Amino acid sequence: MAAQLLKSDINFVKPESTIPEVIDHKIRDHVQQKSDDAFYICDLGDVTRKYKVWKRVFPRIKPFYAVKCNPDPVLLNLLVQLGCGFDCASKAEIQTMLALGVTADQIIYAHPCKQVSSICYSQKVGVDLMTFDNEAELRKIQRCFPTASLVIRLLPQPTEKVRWTMCDKFGCKADDVPKLLSLAQELELKVVGVSFHVGTGCYDPSHFVRQWKMQERCLMLACLTVLT
Ligand SMILES: Cc1ncc(COP(=O)(O)O)c(C=O)c1O
């Protein structure tokens, strides 16, 4: 692990150093080198600690890090070494992760509206877990990757307690779930799960619970759709 990470710009600091001290030091270095390039500092130890907390608290839930949040190679490499899964929203992100040595089964193609060429690419490299939220997507997938494992994405319920709402972005309405699942069945596609994004920076844990309950209702609907 260290060998791969050390190739990048990593500095070890004393455990007693504070974050303001580390930032001051970096600024002084920058000034000395007469550089005015932007930089940011990331505490990889903190990422590792949080990953370990997740694994302890949710031993049966595998995290899939959304590459778009911060695709810095040092951070991605660290997450690869920790054994994380990856949520890729584009062909380019899938390529990045495969190049870092991640296997296709550790990736979900989590964009519910994909280009046909990207779905074909996904099929070629074996990334078979992907999301959808509309009929056209199901038809595209059926055309070029009919054996894919699909995750239906739901629109979250509205809440004020997020920094950025996802209520008008991706996801189908709960009412549309039966229609979409029936179509998936008719097209002989395999739906294996449900997904949602509560909104960026959600600071109300009860909203996750509400959303989870909605997901459960959708799973019930899914069972009924398959049975009827
Ligand atoms: C599936 C998925 N995962 C993660 C993200 C990133 O979300 P955030 O900005 O809340 O980290 C998005 C944003 O669109 C998303 O659609």
The ligand as a Tripos MOL2 file, in Angstrom:
@<TRIPOS>MOLECULE
LIG
   16    16     1     0     0
SMALL
NO_CHARGES

@<TRIPOS>ATOM
      1 C1        -25.4590    8.4200   -7.4060 C.3       1 LIG1
      2 C2        -24.7660    9.6470   -6.8590 C.ar      1 LIG1
      3 N1        -23.8270    9.4590   -5.9270 N.ar      1 LIG1
      4 C3        -23.1610   10.5140   -5.3940 C.ar      1 LIG1
      5 C4        -23.3960   11.8040   -5.8280 C.ar      1 LIG1
      6 C5        -22.6060   12.9080   -5.2300 C.3       1 LIG1
      7 O1        -23.3540   13.4640   -4.2710 O.3       1 LIG1
      8 P1        -22.8080   14.4960   -3.2040 P.3       1 LIG1
      9 O2        -22.5160   15.7530   -3.9440 O.co2     1 LIG1
     10 O3        -23.9430   14.6230   -2.2530 O.co2     1 LIG1
     11 O4        -21.6180   13.9060   -2.5590 O.co2     1 LIG1
     12 C6        -24.3750   12.0450   -6.7830 C.ar      1 LIG1
     13 C7        -24.6580   13.4090   -7.2370 C.2       1 LIG1
     14 O5        -25.3060   13.6510   -8.2270 O.2       1 LIG1
     15 C8        -25.0780   10.9330   -7.3060 C.ar      1 LIG1
     16 O6        -26.0460   11.1110   -8.2310 O.3       1 LIG1
@<TRIPOS>BOND
     1     1     2 1
     2     2     3 ar
     3     2    15 ar
     4     3     4 ar
     5     4     5 ar
     6     5     6 1
     7     5    12 ar
     8     6     7 1
     9     7     8 1
    10     8     9 2
    11     8    10 1
    12     8    11 1
    13    12    13 1
    14    12    15 ar
    15    13    14 2
    16    15    16 1
@<TRIPOS>SUBSTRUCTURE
     1 LIG1         1 GROUP 0 **** ****
